[in-house]
Amino acid sequence: MRITDIRVLGHTLSSAAIEVETDEAITGIGITQAPPHIIAALVEEGAGSLRAMLIGEDPRETGRLWQKMFHAWPAQRGRGAEGGLCVNAMGAIDMALWDIAGKAAGRPIYQLLGGAVQTQLMAYASASAFKASSYEKGTVWVHKSAAELAADCRALVRQGFRAVKFGWGNHFGPEDEEKLAAIREAIGPATRLMVDFGCPAYWEPAWDLKGAIRAGRILERYGAYFFEEPLQPRDVAGFAALTQALDVRVATGESLSTVYEFQPFIEGRALDIVQPDAAQMGITQTWQVARMAEAAGLLCIPHSPWSALVIAAHLHVLVTLRNTTMIEYPALATFEEGSHTRKTVAIYLDEIVEHPLTLRDGYLQLPAGAGLGLGDFVPAAFARLEALA
């Protein structure tokens, strides 16, 4: 089997979808949330492109081809393996190569990774404390009221979720504590609650380690399961100090794109929960990071609920390990009905592939099909995304 073509779909969309074609009519699919027009240039343009490097290769040799992309391609120009958009492009291709390897073998990826030790995985609802309109261009970021957040939580609990995370930002004043109290009351004591500080909040000039400690102690009063990305993403020393200071678990990793970036966090125990993202780094590196975390006795709960492909990639990796308790999944019910955000997320989750994932009573089921278990892309879904762009 040989690779005959690699192409990027949806050049005007928010994510770059990739198809890898072979001479045996097996197509692999992958995705990264980097800008498609940039990923297309890296993948498709010229004699030095990733496509030119991989044409004629056997796509089933995922490990060797990752090494070829990650080491040989940057060696031609002295840059790229340090991470960022170059690795995003490689990661999307890597995801598609694993999909091909599984399809060619007639086996799901988790079997290629050694087999599942878990048969299903709890999905946590990834929600936002901001109104959906806040995510659209030229709008003001508006935090939801306590009543709105409580209503969101009740809807998610009715759907079967046993864990909820809110994109929260820097909202830790007295009125925000009322919101946290309303959330905790709505979900009850047994449901896990997580808070994502995240970008751009950690870039605020006045934000520092002491502020993160104060915020973390507020979250401890409401029984938070973890506090996500409360500092700048590569601040190993800051995260180490924060992790030591707080009882609430500290999580980070979504902004990192190489194993080498994760290594000092894991070796220095600068976090409690490791959050690789296959949309940043592909399956090969996500699996390596997850195994490093397992060896260090750390939890691995990857970041990214924004497409069926990434969730499936995380599911295949996580069920082969025991150092995970949950997987991130989009909380569609918390985005206003009819909003651009809700429509877009729904397409990436359920319509972009032939065989969507199955969520049953709050747990993601193992895909039955080969490769990612999602089949191929659905062209009509890209047309609907283009219409929304």
Protein Blocks (a to p, Z undefined) as FASTA:
>chain_A
ZZfbdcdehklbmbdcdddddfkopacddddfbdfklmmmmmmgojkbmklmmgopafkl
mmlmmmmmmmmmmmmnopajngpjllmmmmmmmmmmmmmmmmmnopafklmnnpaabfbd
cddddddfbdfklmpghiacddddfklmmmmmmmmmmnopabdcddebjafbfklmmmmm
mmmmmnojmlccdddebjaklmpmkbcfklmmmmmmmmmmnopabdchkbcfklmklmmm
mmmmpmbdcdehjlpcbfklmmmmmmnopafbdcddfklnojmlmmmmmmmmmmnopacd
dehjkbfklmmmmmmmmmmpckbfbdcdddfklpcghiaklmmmmmmmmmmpmbdcddee
hiacddfbghjlnopadfklmmmmmmmZZ
